[in-house]
């Protein structure tokens, strides 16, 4: 096992990784932008190094700085968390060249699944169900013909998109014509790739994800699924495990197809296979693969009693992990729900709010897990994602989990900046959510 690991990230995921490193007696190395100097991930780490002033592009995304700190500190491996460099194949190649272990999949696997049209090809070869769609489109004229063959409504997507960026619902030829150049431009500006393709739009869709861990030798194990249908602007708001209102047959099919897909490329480490589930027909379709640990991984950890970060570390350190033996011991324990608390103002169209937190109180109770990086006196910088905490609750069943979540949210105190806490309190009492009738719309 490693003796020292650098975390190339910030915020809640950095403190969460440090928790597992501490459990395994591995020294942690934090990196931070100067505006994050008071973050808990800096205070909790065994060592910390400044990346200087500025935005993510000037700090957390500067590969030379990250590598230099890893070598200076003597870190043997780097955990990327999620976001930032976590799916950057060039960064993984640089780590390999510098003989630093990257805790995650191979660069080739990132490139395979990084472009959505290529991921669809792999899924098709592995027998994973696909929505009617196209490959990359060369022109608007080609898009118009394809859309008419598939039938409206359709989704026009940037192949390199992510986080809901580069997606446009089109109900007619006119909306497709007006959206085509815009989506291509978004792809070029945000992901340096203007490739676009079309998929059939599922009107009453649920977003179901299968958590996978794979050994890099052709074995893959599904560690349950989660429902992430509660979304705002294609960004997840509420996540839960297991997904409600799925039959055992559908659940087994989701696991089997996900494992087959990642086994087909000898996938290594943690990953997620995402699906669209048609609430009307009960059919499911491949969406994409995320080659990293996801923000919502904690709900699966709570239900299955596993530590995915520990699994990632052990595999990266070449420790033997018998996934078939793990399969025999894997079983569900109740229900878990997660919500994300953001420094944002729901009354101003969820505008991010950078300010000084004057009071921070999170409850400490059984079945409650708070992954956070803030405390009283921390100033929220304007440069990064405004997520303050992930609130995860675990209970015997779904009803009790939402009841506990409501209680926990009422006990949280966050003052000094606007947050979405009140929004979440109301949302978690919404009958559509409580009755598991939420779709991505």
C-alpha positions in Angstrom: 0.0 0.0 0.0 1.0 3.6 -0.6 2.5 5.6 2.3 1.6 9.0 0.9 -1.1 10.1 -1.6 -1.7 13.6 -3.1 -5.3 14.7 -3.7 -5.6 16.8 -6.9 -8.9 18.4 -5.8 -10.6 20.6 -3.3 -13.8 20.8 -1.2 -16.0 18.0 -0.1 -14.4 15.3 -2.2 -10.9 16.2 -0.9 -12.1 15.9 2.8 -13.9 12.6 1.9 -10.7 11.1 0.4 -8.7 12.2 3.4 -11.1 10.3 5.7 -10.2 7.1 4.0 -6.5 7.8 3.8 -6.5 8.4 7.6 -8.3 5.1 8.1 -5.6 3.3 6.1 -2.8 5.2 7.8 -1.7 6.8 4.5 -0.4 10.3 4.7 -2.4 12.9 2.7 -1.1 15.7 0.7 -3.5 18.6 -0.1 -3.1 21.2 -2.8 -5.1 24.5 -2.7 -5.7 27.8 -4.4 -5.0 30.7 -2.0 -8.7 31.5 -1.9 -9.2 27.9 -0.4 -6.5 28.3 2.3 -9.0 28.0 5.1 -10.8 25.0 3.6 -11.1 21.9 5.8 -9.3 19.8 3.3 -6.2 21.9 3.9 -6.5 21.7 7.6 -7.2 18.0 7.7 -4.4 17.0 5.4 -1.0 15.9 6.8 0.7 18.2 4.3 -0.6 21.0 2.1 0.9 23.1 -0.7 -0.3 26.3 -2.3 -1.1 26.4 -6.0 -1.1 30.2 -5.9 -3.8 32.7 -6.6 -6.5 32.6 -9.2 -9.2 30.5 -10.9 -9.2 26.7 -11.5 -7.4 27.2 -14.8 -4.6 29.0 -12.9 -4.4 26.5 -10.0 -6.1 23.1 -9.8 -5.9 22.5 -13.6 -2.2 23.3 -14.0 -0.6 19.9 -14.5 3.0 21.1 -14.0 2.2 22.5 -10.6 0.4 19.3 -9.5 3.2 17.0 -10.7 5.9 19.3 -9.1 4.2 19.2 -5.7 3.7 15.4 -5.9 7.4 14.9 -6.5 8.4 17.5 -3.9 6.2 15.9 -1.3 7.2 12.3 -2.1 3.6 11.3 -2.9 3.6 7.9 -4.7 0.1 8.3 -6.1 -2.5 10.9 -7.0 -6.3 10.6 -6.4 -8.1 13.1 -8.7 -11.5 13.1 -7.0 -14.2 14.2 -9.5 -14.1 17.2 -11.9 -10.9 19.0 -12.6 -8.3 16.5 -13.9 -10.2 13.4 -13.0 -11.0 12.5 -16.7 -8.0 14.1 -18.3 -6.2 11.4 -20.2 -3.2 13.6 -20.9 -2.8 14.1 -17.1 -2.8 10.3 -16.6 -0.2 9.9 -19.2 1.9 12.6 -17.6 1.6 10.8 -14.2 2.7 7.5 -15.8 5.7 9.3 -17.4 6.7 10.7 -14.0 6.2 7.2 -12.4 3.4 8.5 -10.2 0.4 6.2 -9.8 -2.9 7.6 -11.0 -5.7 6.2 -8.9 -8.3 5.6 -11.6 -8.8 4.1 -15.1 -6.3 4.1 -17.9 -5.9 7.1 -20.3 -7.0 4.8 -23.2 -10.3 4.0 -21.3 -10.9 7.7 -20.6 -10.4 8.4 -24.3 -12.7 5.5 -25.3 -15.6 6.7 -23.2 -14.8 10.5 -23.3 -16.6 11.0 -26.6 -20.2 10.1 -26.4 -20.6 8.9 -30.0 -17.6 6.5 -29.5 -19.1 5.3 -26.2 -22.3 4.5 -28.1 -20.3 2.3 -30.5 -18.7 0.4 -27.7 -22.1 -0.1 -26.0 -23.6 -1.4 -29.1 -20.8 -4.0 -29.6 -21.3 -5.1 -25.9 -25.1 -5.6 -26.5 -26.2 -2.6 -24.3 -29.6 -1.2 -25.4 -29.3 2.1 -27.2 -31.9 4.8 -28.0 -32.3 5.4 -31.7 -29.6 7.9 -32.7 -26.8 8.8 -35.1 -23.1 9.0 -35.3 -21.3 12.3 -35.7 -23.1 14.6 -38.0 -21.2 16.5 -40.8 -23.9 19.1 -41.5 -27.2 20.6 -40.6 -28.7 19.0 -43.7 -27.6 15.6 -42.5 -29.1 16.3 -39.0 -32.4 17.3 -40.5 -32.7 14.1 -42.5 -31.7 12.0 -39.5 -34.1 13.8 -37.1 -37.0 13.1 -39.5 -36.1 9.5 -39.7 -35.8 9.1 -35.9 -38.9 11.2 -35.2 -39.2 14.3 -33.1 -38.6 15.2 -30.3 -34.9 14.6 -30.4 -31.9 15.6 -28.3 -29.0 17.3 -30.1 -25.8 16.6 -28.2 -22.2 17.7 -28.2 -20.1 14.5 -28.2 -17.6 15.9 -25.7 -20.2 17.5 -23.5 -20.7 17.0 -19.8 -22.5 18.4 -16.8 -25.6 19.2 -19.0 -23.6 21.5 -21.3 -24.1 21.0 -25.0 -27.5 19.5 -25.0 -30.6 20.9 -26.7 -34.1 19.4 -26.8 -35.6 19.9 -30.3 -39.4 19.4 -30.9 -39.3 20.4 -34.6 -37.2 21.0 -37.6 -37.3 24.7 -36.8 -35.8 24.2 -33.3 -33.1 21.9 -34.7 -32.1 24.5 -37.3 -31.8 27.2 -34.6 -29.9 25.0 -32.2 -27.4 23.3 -34.5 -24.7 26.0 -34.6 -25.2 26.9 -31.0 -24.6 23.4 -29.7 -21.6 23.0 -32.0 -20.2 26.3 -30.6 -20.8 25.2 -27.0 -18.9 22.0 -27.6 -16.0 23.9 -29.3 -15.8 26.6 -26.5 -16.2 24.3 -23.5 -14.6 21.0 -24.7 -12.5 21.9 -27.7 -14.7 19.6 -29.8 -17.6 20.7 -32.0 -18.8 17.2 -32.9 -22.6 16.7 -32.5 -25.0 13.8 -32.8 -28.7 13.1 -32.3 -30.6 10.8 -29.9 -34.3 10.1 -29.6 -35.8 12.0 -26.7 -37.6 9.9 -24.1 -40.4 12.1 -22.8 -40.8 10.5 -19.3 -37.3 9.6 -18.6 -35.6 8.6 -15.4 -31.8 8.8 -14.9 -30.5 5.6 -13.5 -26.8 5.0 -12.8 -25.0 1.7 -12.1 -21.9 2.0 -9.9 -19.1 -0.3 -11.2 -15.8 -1.4 -9.8 -13.5 -3.3 -12.2 -10.1 -4.9 -11.8 -8.5 -4.0 -15.1 -8.3 -7.7 -16.0 -11.7 -8.2 -17.5 -13.7 -8.6 -14.3 -16.3 -5.9 -13.4 -18.7 -5.8 -10.4 -21.9 -3.7 -10.1 -22.1 -2.1 -6.7 -25.8 -1.3 -6.9 -27.7 1.4 -8.8 -28.9 4.9 -7.9 -31.7 7.1 -9.2 -30.6 10.6 -10.2 -33.7 11.8 -11.9 -34.3 14.9 -9.7 -32.4 17.4 -11.8 -32.4 21.2 -12.4 -30.9 22.3 -15.7 -29.5 18.8 -16.2 -27.7 19.1 -12.8 -28.5 16.5 -10.2 -30.3 17.6 -7.0 -31.4 14.5 -5.2 -29.8 11.1 -5.5 -30.9 7.8 -3.9 -29.9 4.2 -3.7 -31.5 1.8 -4.5 -33.6 3.3 -7.3 -37.3 3.0 -6.5 -39.9 1.3 -8.6 -37.6 -1.0 -10.5 -38.3 -4.7 -11.0 -35.7 -7.2 -10.0 -35.5 -8.3 -13.6 -34.7 -4.7 -14.8 -32.2 -4.3 -12.0 -30.4 -7.5 -12.9 -30.4 -6.5 -16.6 -28.9 -3.1 -15.7 -26.1 -4.8 -13.7 -25.4 -7.4 -16.4 -25.1 -4.9 -19.3 -23.0 -2.5 -17.3 -20.6 -5.2 -16.2 -20.4 -6.5 -19.8 -19.7 -3.1 -21.2 -16.8 -2.3 -18.9 -15.5 -5.9 -19.0 -15.3 -5.6 -22.8 -12.5 -3.0 -22.4 -10.9 -4.5 -19.3 -11.9 -1.4 -17.4 -9.8 -0.5 -14.4 -11.0 1.0 -11.1 -14.3 2.9 -10.3 -16.7 4.0 -13.0 -20.4 4.6 -13.6 -22.6 3.5 -16.5 -25.5 5.8 -16.9 -28.9 4.9 -18.4 -32.1 6.5 -19.4 -35.1 4.5 -18.1 -38.4 5.0 -19.9 -41.0 5.3 -17.1 -43.8 4.5 -19.6 -42.4 1.4 -21.3 -40.0 0.1 -18.6 -37.2 -0.1 -21.2 -33.7 1.3 -20.5 -31.1 2.8 -22.8 -27.4 3.5 -22.6 -26.5 7.1 -21.9 -22.8 7.4 -21.1 -19.9 6.2 -19.0 -18.2 8.4 -16.4 -14.6 7.2 -15.9 -14.3 8.5 -12.4 -15.8 8.5 -8.9 -19.0 10.5 -9.0 -20.4 13.1 -6.6 -23.2 10.7 -5.5 -21.0 7.6 -4.9 -21.8 7.9 -1.1 -25.3 6.6 -1.4 -24.1 3.3 -2.8 -21.4 3.2 -0.1 -24.0 3.6 2.7 -26.4 0.9 1.3 -23.7 -1.7 0.4 -21.3 -1.0 3.3 -18.3 -0.5 1.1 -15.6 2.2 0.8 -15.1 2.8 -2.9 -12.1 5.1 -2.3 -10.5 2.3 -0.3 -11.1 -0.1 -3.2 -9.6 2.4 -5.6 -6.5 2.8 -3.5 -6.0 -0.9 -3.0 -6.4 -1.7 -6.7 -4.0 1.1 -7.7 -1.5 -0.2 -5.2 -1.7 -3.6 -6.9 -3.4 -5.3 -4.0 -5.4 -8.4 -5.1 -9.2 -7.7 -5.2 -11.3 -10.8 -5.8 -14.4 -9.3 -7.3 -16.2 -12.7 -7.5 -15.7 -13.2 -3.8 -17.0 -9.6 -3.3 -20.1 -10.4 -5.4 -21.0 -13.2 -3.0 -20.9 -10.8 0.0 -22.6 -7.8 -1.6 -26.1 -7.1 -0.3 -28.3 -4.1 0.3 -28.8 -2.5 3.7 -31.8 -0.2 3.6 -32.0 3.0 1.6 -29.8 6.1 1.3 -30.6 9.6 0.0 -28.2 12.5 -0.8 -28.8 16.2 -1.4 -26.2 18.8 -2.3 -26.1 22.1 -0.4 -24.9 25.0 -2.6 -23.9 28.6 -1.9 -26.5 29.9 -4.3 -29.7 32.0 -4.2 -32.9 30.1 -5.4 -34.7 33.5 -5.5 -32.2 34.8 -8.0 -32.3 31.9 -10.5 -29.8 30.0 -8.3 -27.1 32.6 -8.7 -23.9 31.5 -6.9 -23.1 33.5 -3.8 -19.5 34.1 -2.7 -19.5 35.3 0.9 -18.2 34.7 4.5 -19.9 32.0 6.5 -20.5 33.2 10.0 -22.2 30.1 11.4 -22.0 26.5 10.2 -23.7 23.7 12.2 -24.2 20.2 10.9 -25.9 17.5 13.0 -24.0 14.5 14.2 -26.2 11.4 14.3 -26.3 7.8 13.4 -27.1 7.2 9.8 -26.2 10.8 8.9 -23.1 11.5 6.8 -22.0 15.1 5.9 -19.2 15.4 3.4 -18.2 19.1 3.7 -15.3 21.4 3.5 -16.6 24.5 5.4 -16.9 25.8 9.0 -17.6 29.2 10.5 -15.1 31.8 9.3 -14.6 30.2 5.9 -15.1 32.6 2.9 -16.7 31.0 -0.2 -14.5 31.9 -3.2 -16.2 33.0 -6.5 -13.9 30.9 -8.7 -15.2 27.3 -8.1 -18.2 25.1 -7.9 -20.3 26.5 -5.0 -21.2 23.2 -3.4 -20.7 23.4 0.4 -21.7 20.0 1.5 -23.3 16.6 0.5 -25.9 15.5 3.1 -26.3 11.7 3.0 -28.8 9.9 5.2 -29.2 6.1 5.6 -32.3 4.3 7.0 -34.1 1.0 7.0 -36.4 2.0 4.1 -37.1 4.8 1.6 -39.8 6.4 3.7 -37.7 6.6 6.8 -34.7 7.9 4.8 -36.7 10.9 3.5 -38.2 11.5 6.9 -34.7 11.5 8.4 -33.4 13.8 5.6 -36.1 16.3 6.4 -35.2 16.3 10.1 -31.5 16.7 9.3 -32.1 19.6 6.9 -34.1 21.4 9.6 -31.2 21.1 12.0 -28.5 22.5 9.7 -27.6 26.1 10.3 -25.7 28.0 7.6 -25.5 31.8 7.9 -23.4 34.5 6.2 -24.3 33.7 2.6 -27.3 32.6 0.7 -27.8 28.8 0.2 -30.3 26.4 -1.3 -31.1 24.9 2.1 -34.7 26.1 2.3 -35.2 25.0 -1.3 -34.1 21.5 -0.3 -36.3 21.4 2.7 -39.4 22.1 0.6 -38.2 19.8 -2.2 -37.9 16.8 0.2 -41.6 17.2 1.2 -42.8 17.3 -2.4 -45.3 14.5 -3.0 -44.0 13.8 -6.5 -40.5 13.1 -5.1 -41.8 11.1 -2.1 -43.9 9.0 -4.4 -41.0 8.3 -6.7 -42.7 9.9 -9.7 -39.9 12.3 -10.6 -38.5 12.3 -14.2 -35.6 14.3 -15.6 -38.2 16.8 -16.8 
